[in-house]
Amino acid sequence: MRFSCLLLILLFYGAFAVGQALDSNQKEDRKYLEDQFYFGFTYNFATNLPSGVSQRNLSYGLQGGFIKDIPLSYDRTFGLGIGLGYGINSYYTNLLASQQGADLVYTVLDSDADFKRNKIATHVLELPFQFRWRNSTPQEYKFWRIYTGIKMGYVFDGQL
């Protein structure tokens, strides 16, 4: 609960940032960065399921994090983005996972089985890596950008 409140505060903190215009006496800031908070929502679907196993309800994923800008060129048009984030993924199926002693036993539930929901959740540490190309300047906030990359994840916790 505390983590989700902290994440929401961090996500919306950037919305209240204050900027300043350059005076004629000020030098142009060539050290500006394009750091970003990110937030995402996904629909998760499972493939290659065993016979009789089906996905049910809305299996969703939520992600959020921060990406630090690392400029590679003097005019800051090329750069890298490296970040850290957190994600949670939920999968709803008719596959029941139960613990019997030290082992996990999986059972496919029939369509007439009486159960409220059957959910598997994973918690993921995300490491995004981006290549960034843009035509920004320190004075212009309207510019085009192309950011592409990968996001690696490490599942550090799961719940049945």
N, C-alpha and C positions, 0 to 999 in steps of 0.2 A: 504494500500500500504506500509506504513512504517513497519507494523507488518510482512508482507511477506518478505521484504528486511532484517529485523533483523533476522528472522527465517533462511533465507538462509545463512547469515553471520555466525550464530551460528552453523549451520549444517556443513559447510565446514571449520570452524576454527580448528576442531580436525585433519583435514588432514595435517596441518602444524606443528604439535607438534614435539618437539625435545627431543630425549632421550639421556641418558648418560650410559656408561658402568661402572661397578664397578672396582675401583682400588683395589689392594691387601690390602691397608690400610683402605678401607671403610668397614663399617659394612653392612650386608644385610638388606635391607629395608623390614621389616615385616608389614609395614603399607600401602602397595600399595592397590589401589582400582580399580575395573573394572567398573567405571562409563561409561555410554554410551549415545550417541545421537541416536535417532531412527527416521526413515522416512518410511512412508508406502503409498501404493496406493491400493485401493480396487475397486471392481466392486459391486455396490449396486443393489440388486434386491428386489422388493416388493412382498410379498406373501399375500394370502387371500384378493385379491382386489375385490371390489364390481363388480357386473355384468356390463360389458361394458367398464370397466376401463382397460387400457393396458399400459405397460411400453414402452417407446420409447427411441431411441438413447442410448448413453453410459451414464448410471447413475454412477457417480464415487465418490470416497472419497479420501481425502488426509489427512494424519496425520503426525505429527512431534512433538518431545519433547525430554526430558532428563530423564534418569533413574539413580538414585544415588545408588551405591553399599553399602550394609551394611553387612560386614562379620560376621559370627556367630561362626566360629572356628578359632583357633590360626593359622593354616596353610592356612587359607582363601579358603578352598575347598568348604565350605558351606556358603550360605549367602542369603540375601534378596535384592530385588531391588524395590525401591519405586520411583515413578516419577511424572512428570507433563507434560502435552502436550496439543496440540490444534489440532482439526480436523474440516474439512469442508466436508459435504456430499451433493451431488446434485442428485435429482430424476427428471427424465423427464417422464411425463405421458400425457394422454389425459384428465386429470381431471383438470378443471379450478376452481381455488379458487378466489372468488371475495368478496370484502368487501362491504356490503350494510348497511350503518349506523354503528351500533356497532356489527353486526353479520357477520360471514363468511358464504358465500353460495357456495356450491360445485356443479358443473355442468359437466356432461360427454359430451365431445365434439365429434361430429360425425366424421367419417373418411374423409368426404368431407369438413370439416370446414377449413377455411383459417387462419392458425396461424403459426407464425415462430417457436416458441418454447414455451413450458410451463414447467417451472422449479420451483421446491421447493428446497430451500437450507437450511441446518441447520449448526450452528456453535456449536462445542462441546468442553467442557473442559474435558480432559482425565486424569484419575488417574490410571496408570499401577502399578500392584503389582506382583512381580515375586519371585519364589523360584529358587535359583541358585546353581548348582553343577558343579564343574570344577576341573581340576588337574593342576592348574597353580602354578608357582613359581615366585619370583621376577626377576629371570634371564631369564626365558623361556617365549617367547611371542607366541610360537606355542603350543597350548594345546586344548583339547576337552572341551566342555562345554554343559550342558543341562540347559536351562532356560525355565521354564514353569510358567504360571500364568494367571491372568485375567486383563482386562482393563475396568474400569468403566468409564462411561461418563455422563456428565450433559449438556443437550442442553440448552444453554443460549440465543440463538438468532435464528430466522428463517426468511426467506424471501420468498415471493410468486412471 
